[in-house]
């Protein structure tokens, strides 16, 4: 495994990293490695699943008309049939 040196981290970033390490009773190195892996979508952090950004380019692409049509169509699927819950 390679070593990496990080310089010029803001005091706020250092504070948060140190806090996470203390909370998790682990090393600063493990916390930073976990943050990098999670940020790259390679691993989860603790009990949380990995974070992925592969669909980000779709966010905010619908027009208001398209979103309204989608929500209108979806509303019919959200109806709960009491007969199915007997």
PyMOL commands that set and color helices and strands:
alter all, ss='L'
color gray80, all
select helices_A, chain A and resi 11-24+28-39+56-58+64-77+82-85
alter helices_A, ss='H'
color red, helices_A
deselect
rebuild
show_as cartoon
